[in-house]
Amino acid sequence: MAGAVVVGVGPGIGLAVAKRFVKEGMTAGLIARSEATVKTATAELEGADVLPVTADVADEGALRAALDRVVDAYGVPDVVVYNAARLQADRIGDLTAQQHLDALAVNVVGAITTAAHLAPAMAERGSGSFLITGGMPLPKPDYASLSLGKAGVRAVVTLLHQQYGAAGVHAASVTVSGGVAPGSLWDPDELADHYWRLHQQSPAEWIHEFVV
C-alpha cells in the first residue's frame, strides 16, 4: 500500500493521524521541527515502517529536502496530511508585521510548499489525497493570527482542488472547532478517523471541508 506523509507529527492530531494510517498498513514519513518530537512519534509507532525527519516548515529548503527524503524512501505518497500550525493567542495590534509573517509561514505557506512539492507527482499518477488540519470556522478576536491562517487554509484547499482535482487529487481540510484533548469532543483518535474517511472517498463522494 502506498504511503502517507504527516507534516507536523507532534502529540495530538499529527501523531493520531500517523497511527491511523499505519494501522491500515501504510508507510509513513513523519516530519516535525524537533528531533525529540519525531523520536517520540517513532517510538509510539513501534513496529510500523516509518521514516522520521526533522524540518522547520517555515524553511522552504529544509522542508523540500525532508519531503524528498520521504519520497526517496517510499515513493510518491498516497496521502499527505499538513498539520503544522502556530497556535498562539493574539489580537489585532499585538503582533508586529514580522510576527504575522512568521505565523503565516507556518500556518499557510508551509502547506503551499508541501503541495507544490508533492501534488504535481500525485496528479501525474492520477490519485492521492492532500489533507490539511483546519480550524476557526469563524474568526475569533483572541486568536487573530490563527484565524487568518485557517482562513488561508480554506483558500489553499479550494485552489488545490481547482488545480489538481480533475487529475484525481482530493484536497480537503478537517476543521477542528475546539481544543483537542483525549476524551473530549475533539479526541485526537476520533479526529484521525475523519482524515482516513476523507482519504477513502471516491471522487463522486469528495467533500472539501469536514467541520467537527
C-alpha positions in Angstrom: 0.0 0.0 0.0 1.2 3.5 -0.8 2.5 5.7 2.0 1.5 8.7 4.0 3.4 11.9 4.9 2.4 13.7 8.1 3.9 17.2 8.3 3.6 18.3 11.9 3.5 15.0 13.7 3.5 16.3 17.2 1.4 15.0 20.1 -2.3 15.3 19.4 -3.7 15.2 15.9 -0.5 14.6 14.0 0.5 11.5 15.9 -3.1 10.2 16.0 -3.3 10.5 12.2 0.0 8.8 11.7 -1.2 5.9 13.9 -4.5 5.7 11.9 -2.8 5.4 8.6 -0.1 3.0 9.6 -2.8 0.9 11.1 -4.0 0.4 7.6 -0.6 -0.9 6.5 0.8 2.3 5.2 4.4 3.5 5.5 4.7 7.0 6.9 7.1 9.9 6.7 7.0 11.8 9.9 8.1 15.4 9.8 8.4 17.8 12.7 10.7 20.7 13.7 12.0 19.0 16.8 14.1 15.8 16.7 12.6 14.9 20.1 9.1 15.1 18.6 9.9 12.8 15.7 11.7 10.4 18.0 8.7 10.2 20.3 6.3 9.7 17.4 8.6 6.9 16.1 8.6 5.2 19.5 4.8 5.4 19.6 4.6 3.8 16.2 7.0 0.9 17.1 6.7 -1.9 14.6 5.5 0.3 11.8 7.5 1.2 8.7 8.1 5.0 9.3 10.8 7.5 8.5 11.3 10.3 11.0 12.7 13.6 9.5 13.2 17.0 11.1 12.4 20.2 9.3 11.1 23.6 10.1 8.1 24.1 7.8 8.9 27.8 7.6 12.3 26.9 6.0 11.4 26.1 2.4 14.7 24.4 1.6 14.6 22.3 4.7 11.0 21.3 4.1 11.6 20.3 0.5 14.6 18.3 1.5 12.6 16.5 4.1 9.9 15.7 1.6 12.5 14.4 -0.8 13.8 12.0 1.8 10.4 10.5 2.3 9.8 10.2 -1.5 13.2 8.6 -1.9 12.3 6.1 0.8 8.7 5.3 -0.1 7.8 6.8 -3.4 5.2 9.5 -4.2 2.8 9.4 -1.2 -0.8 8.3 -1.5 -1.9 10.8 1.2 -0.3 14.0 2.6 -1.5 15.5 5.9 -0.4 19.0 6.7 -0.9 19.5 10.4 1.7 22.2 11.3 0.3 25.4 12.9 1.5 28.2 15.2 -1.1 28.0 18.0 -1.0 31.3 19.9 -3.4 33.8 21.4 -3.1 37.3 20.0 -5.4 40.1 18.9 -5.1 42.7 16.1 -2.4 45.1 17.2 -0.5 42.6 19.4 1.9 41.3 16.8 4.5 43.1 14.6 4.3 42.7 10.9 7.2 40.3 11.0 5.4 38.2 13.7 2.3 38.0 11.5 4.5 36.9 8.6 6.2 34.3 10.8 2.8 32.8 11.8 1.6 32.8 8.2 4.8 31.0 7.1 3.8 28.0 9.4 0.0 28.2 9.1 -0.3 28.6 5.4 2.9 28.9 3.4 4.3 25.6 4.6 1.2 23.9 3.3 1.7 25.6 -0.1 5.3 24.5 -0.2 4.3 20.9 0.6 1.6 20.9 -2.0 3.9 22.5 -4.6 6.5 19.8 -4.0 4.2 16.7 -4.0 0.9 17.4 -5.7 2.2 17.5 -9.3 3.6 14.0 -9.0 0.3 12.8 -7.3 -1.6 14.4 -10.2 0.6 12.7 -12.7 -0.1 9.4 -11.1 -3.8 10.2 -11.1 -4.6 9.8 -7.4 -3.9 10.9 -3.9 -5.2 13.0 -1.0 -3.9 16.3 0.3 -5.5 16.9 3.7 -4.9 20.0 5.9 -5.8 20.5 9.5 -8.2 23.5 9.6 -9.8 25.3 12.4 -11.6 28.5 13.3 -14.9 28.1 11.4 -15.5 31.6 12.5 -12.7 34.1 13.2 -12.0 34.8 16.9 -10.6 38.1 18.0 -8.4 36.5 20.7 -6.8 34.3 18.0 -6.2 36.7 15.2 -3.2 35.2 13.5 -4.6 31.7 13.8 -8.0 32.9 12.4 -6.2 34.4 9.4 -4.1 31.3 9.0 -7.1 28.9 9.0 -8.9 31.2 6.5 -5.9 30.8 4.3 -6.0 27.0 4.7 -9.6 27.1 3.2 -8.3 29.1 0.3 -5.4 26.7 -0.3 -7.8 23.7 -0.3 -10.0 25.4 -2.9 -7.1 26.3 -5.1 -5.6 22.8 -4.9 -9.0 21.3 -5.9 -9.2 23.8 -8.8 -5.7 23.0 -10.0 -5.4 19.2 -9.3 -8.9 17.9 -8.6 -9.6 16.9 -12.2 -6.3 14.9 -12.2 -7.5 12.8 -9.2 -6.1 14.7 -6.2 -8.5 15.1 -3.4 -7.9 18.3 -1.5 -9.7 18.7 1.8 -9.5 20.1 5.3 -10.6 18.8 8.7 -11.8 21.9 10.5 -11.4 21.4 14.3 -13.7 23.8 16.2 -12.4 23.3 19.7 -9.5 22.3 21.9 -8.0 18.9 21.1 -7.8 16.6 24.1 -8.3 12.9 24.8 -11.9 12.1 25.8 -13.2 15.5 24.6 -15.4 16.3 21.7 -12.2 16.7 19.8 -10.4 13.5 20.8 -7.4 13.1 18.5 -8.0 9.4 17.8 -11.6 10.2 16.7 -10.4 13.1 14.6 -7.9 10.9 12.9 -10.8 8.7 11.7 -12.1 11.7 9.7 -8.8 12.0 7.9 -9.0 8.4 7.0 -12.6 8.6 5.8 -11.7 11.6 3.6 -8.8 9.7 2.1 -11.1 6.8 1.4 -13.7 8.8 -0.5 -14.2 8.2 -4.2 -14.2 11.3 -6.5 -18.0 11.1 -6.6 -18.1 11.4 -2.8 -15.4 14.0 -2.3 -16.1 16.7 0.2 -13.5 19.5 0.7 -14.1 20.5 4.3 -15.3 18.4 7.2 -16.2 20.5 10.3 -16.1 18.8 13.7 
